[in-house]
Amino acid sequence: MYKLYWAQSTGAFVVHAALNESQASHELVVLDYDNGEHKSEPYTRINPTGEIPTLVLPDGAVLTETVAMVLHLSEVFPDTGLLPAPGSQERAMAYRWLLYMATKTYTHDLRYYYPERYTTQGERTDGIKAVGLELMERSLILMDGILGKQTFLAGEQVSIADTYLAMMSMWHPDGNAYLHKLTNIERVVEVVRSRPAIREIWDQNFPQG
């Protein structure tokens, strides 16, 4: 059985979605993020970075980094369609966008929501927040443009990359209001949200939408 350390409004959503899509037996361990449980000694023994999520594999091995988790699950459960066929152009595009979001879009989000991590100037963070939001929106607009030319990020079939995008878009501070401006992403979010394996956990992660 897998064990997923989870908190609302974290990357744990896309891993939880992948576990559900795969029908993999799993346990959800809820962490009290607001009270800093993810920084407590019991959790940092498992994940020294204190970040969420963490996935403990059935053999007890500990996996961190959200993209690593979903890539691993796609390999363990290849028939669930989390990713396109190995070696295909579509698989390469799924890798491209997963890593783009993990290394760029996500870091822009962090600058907006946690600007104090990126300065030594105390509370002087307005500029960092502004740049974070600008870059976050720029990356979403880029992907919205891609989705104006094809159905999903990897091509014509939905993949876990689209689930990751749905998560990224819901993290925008204006939520659904901003999403209405990006009609191609909005379309993909609706497809992702309507999937049976995800519909049951959507409100748990995104109560605002």
C-alpha positions as CSV (number, residue, x, y, z in Angstrom):
1,M,0.0,0.0,0.0
2,Y,1.2,3.5,-0.8
3,K,1.2,6.2,1.9
4,L,0.7,9.8,0.7
5,Y,1.4,12.7,3.1
6,W,-1.1,15.3,2.1
7,A,-2.3,18.8,2.8
8,Q,-4.8,21.0,1.0
9,S,-3.5,23.4,-1.6
10,T,-0.2,21.6,-2.2
11,G,1.2,19.4,-4.9
12,A,-0.2,16.4,-3.1
13,F,-3.4,16.9,-5.2
14,V,-1.9,15.7,-8.4
15,V,-0.3,12.7,-6.7
16,H,-3.6,11.8,-5.0
17,A,-5.2,12.1,-8.4
18,A,-2.7,9.7,-10.0
19,L,-3.2,7.2,-7.2
20,N,-7.0,7.4,-7.7
21,E,-6.6,7.1,-11.5
22,S,-4.4,4.0,-11.0
23,Q,-6.8,2.5,-8.5
24,A,-3.7,2.0,-6.3
25,S,-4.3,1.0,-2.7
26,H,-3.2,3.9,-0.6
27,E,-3.5,5.7,2.7
28,L,-3.8,9.4,3.0
29,V,-1.9,11.0,6.0
30,V,-3.2,14.5,6.5
31,L,-0.8,17.1,7.7
32,D,-1.8,20.3,9.5
33,Y,0.0,22.7,7.2
34,D,-1.3,25.9,8.9
35,N,0.2,24.8,12.2
36,G,3.5,23.8,10.7
37,E,3.2,20.0,11.1
38,H,5.2,19.6,7.9
39,K,8.1,21.2,9.7
40,S,7.8,19.0,12.8
41,E,10.5,16.4,13.7
42,P,8.3,13.4,13.0
43,Y,7.7,14.5,9.4
44,T,11.2,15.8,8.7
45,R,12.5,12.4,9.6
46,I,10.6,11.1,6.6
47,N,11.2,14.1,4.3
48,P,14.1,16.3,5.5
49,T,13.0,19.2,3.3
50,G,9.7,19.5,5.2
51,E,7.9,19.8,1.9
52,I,4.5,18.3,0.9
53,P,3.8,15.8,-0.6
54,T,5.8,12.7,0.3
55,L,5.0,9.3,-1.1
56,V,6.0,6.2,0.7
57,L,6.1,3.3,-1.6
58,P,4.8,-0.2,-0.7
59,D,8.3,-1.4,-0.1
60,G,8.9,1.4,2.3
61,A,11.1,3.6,0.1
62,V,10.4,7.3,0.4
63,L,9.8,9.4,-2.7
64,T,9.8,13.2,-2.8
65,E,9.3,15.6,-5.6
66,T,5.8,15.6,-7.1
67,V,6.8,15.0,-10.7
68,A,8.9,12.1,-9.7
69,M,5.9,10.6,-7.9
70,V,3.6,10.8,-10.9
71,L,6.2,9.6,-13.3
72,H,6.8,6.6,-11.0
73,L,3.1,5.8,-10.8
74,S,2.7,6.0,-14.5
75,E,5.4,3.4,-14.9
76,V,4.0,1.1,-12.2
77,F,0.5,1.4,-13.7
78,P,1.1,1.8,-17.4
79,D,-2.4,0.8,-18.5
80,T,-4.1,3.6,-16.7
81,G,-3.2,6.2,-19.2
82,L,-1.5,8.6,-16.8
83,L,1.0,9.2,-19.6
84,P,1.1,8.4,-23.4
85,A,3.0,5.5,-24.7
86,P,6.7,5.3,-23.9
87,G,8.9,6.6,-26.7
88,S,6.0,8.5,-28.4
89,Q,6.1,12.2,-29.2
90,E,3.1,12.6,-26.9
91,R,5.1,11.1,-24.0
92,A,7.9,13.6,-24.7
93,M,5.4,16.5,-24.7
94,A,4.0,15.3,-21.4
95,Y,7.5,15.3,-19.9
96,R,8.1,18.7,-21.4
97,W,5.1,20.4,-19.8
98,L,5.3,18.5,-16.4
99,L,8.9,19.7,-16.0
100,Y,8.1,23.2,-17.3
101,M,5.4,23.6,-14.7
102,A,7.5,22.1,-11.9
103,T,10.5,24.2,-12.6
104,K,8.9,27.5,-13.8
105,T,5.2,27.9,-13.0
106,Y,5.5,26.4,-9.6
107,T,8.5,28.6,-8.6
108,H,6.5,31.7,-9.8
109,D,3.7,30.6,-7.5
110,L,6.2,30.4,-4.6
111,R,7.4,33.9,-5.2
112,Y,3.9,35.2,-5.0
113,Y,2.7,33.3,-2.0
114,Y,6.0,33.1,-0.1
115,P,8.0,36.2,-1.1
116,E,9.8,36.4,2.2
117,R,11.8,33.3,1.1
118,Y,13.4,35.3,-1.7
119,T,14.7,38.3,0.1
120,T,16.9,39.4,3.0
121,Q,15.1,42.8,3.1
122,G,12.5,41.9,5.8
123,E,9.0,42.9,4.8
124,R,10.0,44.5,1.5
125,T,8.4,41.9,-0.7
126,D,5.9,43.8,-2.8
127,G,8.1,43.7,-5.9
128,I,8.8,39.9,-5.5
129,K,5.0,39.2,-5.2
130,A,4.3,41.4,-8.3
131,V,7.0,39.6,-10.4
132,G,5.8,36.2,-9.2
133,L,2.2,36.9,-10.3
134,E,3.4,38.4,-13.6
135,L,5.5,35.3,-14.4
136,M,2.8,32.9,-13.2
137,E,0.3,34.5,-15.5
138,R,2.8,34.5,-18.4
139,S,3.4,30.8,-18.0
140,L,-0.4,30.1,-17.9
141,I,-1.0,32.3,-21.0
142,L,1.8,30.3,-22.8
143,M,0.1,27.0,-22.1
144,D,-3.3,28.4,-23.0
145,G,-1.9,29.3,-26.4
146,I,-0.6,25.7,-26.8
147,L,-4.0,24.4,-25.9
148,G,-5.5,26.6,-28.6
149,K,-3.7,24.4,-31.2
150,Q,-4.3,21.0,-29.7
151,T,-6.7,19.4,-27.3
152,F,-4.4,18.6,-24.4
153,L,-0.8,19.4,-23.4
154,A,0.5,16.1,-24.7
155,G,-1.6,16.0,-27.8
156,E,-5.1,14.6,-28.3
157,Q,-5.3,12.5,-25.2
158,V,-5.6,13.7,-21.6
159,S,-2.7,12.9,-19.3
160,I,-1.4,13.6,-15.9
161,A,0.2,16.7,-17.3
162,D,-3.3,18.2,-17.7
163,T,-4.1,17.3,-14.1
164,Y,-1.0,19.2,-13.1
165,L,-2.0,22.1,-15.2
166,A,-5.5,22.1,-13.5
167,M,-3.8,22.3,-10.1
168,M,-1.5,25.2,-11.3
169,S,-4.4,27.2,-12.7
170,M,-6.4,26.8,-9.5
171,W,-3.5,28.2,-7.5
172,H,-3.9,31.6,-9.2
173,P,-5.0,34.1,-6.5
174,D,-8.1,35.0,-8.5
175,G,-9.0,31.3,-9.0
176,N,-11.9,30.8,-11.4
177,A,-12.3,34.5,-12.2
178,Y,-8.9,34.5,-13.8
179,L,-9.5,31.1,-15.4
180,H,-12.4,32.5,-17.3
181,K,-9.9,34.6,-19.3
182,L,-8.0,31.5,-20.4
183,T,-10.7,29.6,-22.2
184,N,-8.5,26.8,-23.4
185,I,-7.1,26.0,-20.0
186,E,-10.6,26.4,-18.6
187,R,-11.8,23.7,-21.0
188,V,-9.0,21.3,-19.9
189,V,-9.8,22.0,-16.2
190,E,-13.4,21.0,-16.8
191,V,-12.3,17.7,-18.5
192,V,-9.9,17.0,-15.6
193,R,-12.4,17.9,-12.9
194,S,-15.1,15.7,-14.4
195,R,-13.0,12.5,-14.4
196,P,-14.5,10.1,-11.9
197,A,-11.2,9.5,-10.1
198,I,-10.7,13.2,-9.7
199,R,-14.2,14.5,-9.1
200,E,-14.4,12.8,-5.7
201,I,-11.3,14.7,-4.5
202,W,-11.6,18.0,-6.3
203,D,-13.6,19.9,-3.6
204,Q,-11.3,18.5,-0.9
205,N,-8.4,20.3,-2.6
206,F,-10.1,23.3,-4.2
207,P,-13.2,24.2,-2.1
208,Q,-13.3,27.6,-3.9
209,G,-13.9,26.0,-7.3
